[in-house]
Amino acid sequence: MTAADMQAWWDNRFVQILVTVIVGLIVQVASRRFIDRIVRRAVRPRYHNNEADEQKREKTLIAVFHTLAGVIIWIVVLIAIMIEMRVNIAGLLTGAGLIGVVASLGAQNIIKDVLAGTFIIMENQYRVGDVVRLSAGLPGGVSGMVEDITVRITKLRDMDGNLHTIANGSAGVVTNMTFQFANVNIDVPVSYDADIELVKKIINQVGIELAGDKTLGHDISEAVQFLREDSFGDSTFVVKAVGKVRAGTQWDVAGEFRKRLLAAFEKHGLSAPYPHIVVRNQPAPRATSRRKH
């Protein structure tokens, strides 16, 4: 192939468009690696309580910056292609400006979502992998694990496997159940005839034994212990036990504590309370005889 043929091949408009797209792909791949490296260096371990918090923050920032970088790169690629296609960009921008004035009237919600998403990410309100509840204007809110965050939307996966997509501007009150640490908060119902001092002793003993468990012990920073006599029920007396654990492990620790506590109660002869009604028979009032006049 001669130099003239090479020049003619290069001057082909479609070849240049193809090269532009390939360069865009290469830049995107390179930018992803660069972003990964920069974010991991920027997110210092000393700013987080544990490795899990650090990884969540990294995943969140990496996902957001990947999206932003991809949008910027492909806007530049699109402009380059339009220039190659001899499109009148100045005229297009003028028309787009007029359209933008009209569209801005309906873009308030998008701007609201983007601003809210920016603050969620900057303030570290929740991260990818956190379990959160968003009020979202609903009576019970929406709960689930955060699968993805962008500057506009948040995706939550609930326990049934349903994926909820929520606009960040509608998130409302945010309850993060896996941030830094969590508490195990357990209500223990016992019978009214149970020895409360024995119940307290068993709860504390089970909590200490669980804190020394090889599997769950490293997740427990404060053993589950008896806190107080909490409330009266129709057929039970409720006491409260609390402990402090690593964020995200509270459900596993609470489940294992309940299992061990039930076994300990049975071992010490404390039966599980059950609903019952006490009926007391009152003697019928005696009929008074009327005196004859």
C-alpha positions in Angstrom: 0.0 0.0 0.0 1.4 3.3 -1.1 1.6 6.5 1.0 -1.2 8.0 -1.1 -3.4 5.0 -0.4 -2.7 5.3 3.3 -3.6 9.0 3.2 -6.8 8.2 1.3 -7.7 5.5 3.8 -7.0 7.9 6.7 -9.0 10.7 5.1 -12.0 8.4 5.0 -14.7 9.9 7.2 -16.0 6.6 8.6 -12.4 5.4 9.4 -11.9 8.5 11.5 -15.2 8.0 13.3 -14.2 4.4 14.0 -10.8 5.5 15.3 -12.5 8.1 17.5 -14.8 5.5 19.0 -11.8 3.1 19.7 -9.8 6.0 21.3 -12.9 6.7 23.5 -13.0 3.1 24.6 -9.3 3.0 25.4 -9.6 6.3 27.4 -12.5 5.0 29.3 -10.7 1.8 30.3 -7.6 3.8 31.3 -9.7 6.3 33.2 -11.4 3.4 35.2 -8.0 2.1 36.3 -6.8 5.6 37.1 -9.9 6.3 39.2 -9.6 3.0 41.0 -6.0 3.8 42.0 -6.7 7.4 43.0 -9.8 6.6 45.1 -8.1 3.8 47.0 -5.2 6.1 47.8 -7.5 9.0 48.8 -9.8 6.9 51.1 -7.4 6.5 54.0 -8.0 3.7 56.5 -7.5 6.1 59.4 -10.6 8.0 58.5 -12.8 4.9 59.0 -13.6 2.7 61.9 -12.9 -0.6 60.1 -12.0 -2.1 56.8 -15.6 -2.7 55.9 -16.4 1.0 56.1 -13.4 1.8 54.0 -14.4 -0.7 51.3 -18.0 0.6 51.2 -16.7 4.2 50.7 -14.3 3.1 48.0 -17.0 1.2 46.1 -19.4 4.2 46.3 -16.9 6.8 45.1 -15.5 4.5 42.4 -19.0 3.8 41.0 -19.9 7.5 40.9 -16.6 8.6 39.3 -16.8 5.8 36.7 -20.2 7.1 35.7 -19.1 10.8 35.6 -16.0 10.0 33.6 -17.9 7.8 31.2 -20.4 10.6 30.5 -17.7 13.2 29.9 -15.7 10.9 27.6 -18.6 10.0 25.4 -19.8 13.6 25.2 -16.4 14.5 23.9 -16.5 11.5 21.5 -19.9 12.6 20.3 -18.8 16.1 19.6 -15.7 14.8 17.7 -17.9 12.6 15.6 -20.3 15.5 14.9 -17.3 17.7 13.8 -16.1 14.9 11.5 -19.6 14.6 10.0 -19.5 18.4 9.3 -22.5 19.1 11.6 -23.1 22.8 12.4 -22.4 22.6 16.1 -22.9 26.4 16.6 -26.3 26.3 15.1 -27.1 23.1 17.0 -26.1 24.7 20.3 -28.3 27.7 19.6 -31.3 25.5 19.0 -30.4 23.4 22.0 -30.3 26.6 24.0 -33.8 27.5 23.1 -34.9 23.9 23.8 -33.1 24.0 27.1 -35.0 27.1 28.2 -38.3 25.2 27.6 -36.9 21.9 29.1 -35.6 23.7 32.2 -39.1 24.3 33.4 -39.5 20.5 33.7 -36.0 19.8 34.8 -36.4 21.0 38.4 -36.9 17.4 39.8 -33.7 16.2 38.0 -31.7 19.1 39.5 -33.2 18.4 42.9 -32.2 14.7 42.5 -28.6 15.5 41.4 -28.0 18.0 44.2 -29.4 15.6 46.8 -27.3 12.7 45.4 -24.2 15.0 45.5 -24.7 15.7 49.2 -25.5 12.0 50.0 -22.1 11.1 48.5 -20.1 14.0 49.9 -21.5 13.6 53.4 -21.1 9.8 53.4 -24.7 9.3 54.5 -24.7 5.8 53.1 -22.5 3.7 50.8 -22.8 0.7 48.5 -23.3 -2.3 50.7 -25.0 -0.5 53.6 -28.5 -1.6 54.8 -30.7 1.5 55.0 -34.2 2.6 55.3 -35.4 5.6 53.2 -38.7 7.3 54.1 -39.3 8.1 50.4 -42.6 9.7 51.3 -44.1 6.3 52.2 -45.7 5.3 55.5 -43.3 2.5 56.2 -40.4 3.7 54.0 -38.3 1.5 51.8 -35.6 -0.8 53.3 -32.8 -2.8 51.7 -29.2 -3.1 50.9 -27.7 -0.4 48.7 -26.6 -2.0 45.4 -25.8 1.2 43.5 -25.7 5.0 44.0 -25.5 7.6 41.3 -25.9 11.4 41.6 -29.5 10.9 40.6 -30.8 7.6 42.0 -30.3 5.0 44.7 -31.0 1.3 44.1 -32.0 -0.9 47.1 -32.4 -4.7 47.2 -34.9 -5.8 49.9 -35.1 -9.2 51.7 -37.5 -10.5 49.1 -35.0 -9.8 46.3 -37.0 -6.8 45.0 -35.0 -3.9 43.6 -36.2 -0.5 44.5 -35.0 2.5 42.5 -35.5 5.8 44.4 -34.7 9.3 43.2 -32.2 10.9 45.6 -34.4 14.0 45.9 -37.2 11.8 47.3 -35.1 9.8 49.7 -36.3 11.8 52.7 -35.2 10.6 56.1 -32.2 8.2 55.9 -31.7 5.5 58.5 -28.4 3.8 58.0 -28.4 0.5 60.0 -24.8 -0.5 59.1 -22.7 2.6 59.8 -19.6 2.3 62.0 -21.3 0.1 64.6 -24.6 -1.4 65.6 -26.5 -2.4 68.8 -28.1 -5.7 69.5 -31.4 -4.7 71.2 -33.4 -7.7 72.3 -36.6 -7.9 74.3 -36.8 -11.2 76.3 -40.3 -12.2 77.5 -40.4 -14.2 80.7 -43.1 -15.6 82.9 -44.4 -13.6 85.8 -43.4 -16.4 88.2 -39.8 -16.5 86.9 -36.9 -15.6 89.3 -35.7 -12.3 87.8 -32.3 -12.6 89.4 -31.8 -16.0 87.7 -33.0 -14.6 84.4 -30.5 -11.7 84.7 -27.7 -14.2 85.5 -28.5 -16.4 82.5 -28.7 -13.5 80.1 -25.3 -12.2 81.2 -23.7 -15.6 81.1 -25.0 -16.3 77.6 -23.8 -12.9 76.4 -20.3 -13.5 77.7 -20.1 -17.0 76.2 -21.3 -15.6 72.8 -18.6 -12.9 72.9 -16.0 -15.6 73.2 -17.4 -17.6 70.3 -14.8 -18.4 67.6 -17.2 -17.5 64.7 -19.1 -14.4 66.0 -16.9 -13.3 68.8 -14.7 -11.0 66.7 -17.9 -9.1 65.6 -18.8 -8.3 69.2 -17.3 -5.3 70.9 -19.6 -5.3 74.0 -21.2 -8.5 75.1 -25.0 -8.7 75.2 -26.0 -8.1 78.8 -29.1 -7.5 80.9 -30.1 -3.9 80.8 -33.4 -3.5 82.8 -36.9 -4.8 83.5 -38.7 -3.1 80.6 -42.4 -3.6 80.5 -45.5 -5.7 81.5 -47.5 -7.7 79.0 -50.7 -9.5 79.2 -49.0 -12.8 80.1 -45.3 -12.0 80.1 -42.8 -9.8 81.8 -40.4 -8.3 79.3 -36.7 -7.6 80.1 -34.3 -5.9 77.7 -30.8 -7.0 76.8 -28.3 -5.0 74.7 -24.8 -5.3 73.3 -22.5 -3.6 70.7 -21.3 -5.2 67.5 -19.7 -4.5 64.2 -22.1 -2.8 61.8 -24.1 -5.3 59.7 -23.7 -8.2 62.1 -26.4 -7.3 64.5 -28.9 -9.7 63.0 -26.6 -12.7 63.0 -25.5 -12.0 66.6 -29.1 -11.5 67.8 -30.3 -14.7 66.2 -27.5 -16.8 67.8 -28.1 -15.1 71.2 -31.8 -16.0 71.1 -31.0 -19.6 70.2 -28.5 -20.0 73.0 -30.7 -18.1 75.5 -33.6 -20.4 74.8 -31.4 -23.5 75.4 -30.1 -21.9 78.7 -33.7 -21.2 79.9 -34.7 -24.8 79.2 -31.6 -26.0 81.1 -32.5 -24.0 84.2 -36.2 -25.0 84.1 -37.5 -21.6 82.8 -40.3 -22.4 80.5 -41.1 -20.2 77.6 -44.1 -18.0 78.4 -47.3 -18.5 76.5 -50.5 -16.5 76.3 -53.0 -17.5 78.9 -56.0 -16.0 80.7 -56.6 -16.4 84.4 -60.3 -16.8 85.3 -61.3 -16.4 89.0 -64.6 -17.7 90.2 -66.4 -15.3 92.5 -69.0 -16.6 94.9 -72.5 -15.6 93.9 -74.1 -13.0 96.2 -76.6 -14.5 98.6 -80.2 -13.6 98.0 -81.7 -11.6 100.9 -85.2 -12.7 102.1 -87.9 -10.2 102.4 -89.6 -9.7 105.7 -93.3 -10.1 105.7 -95.2 -7.2 107.0 
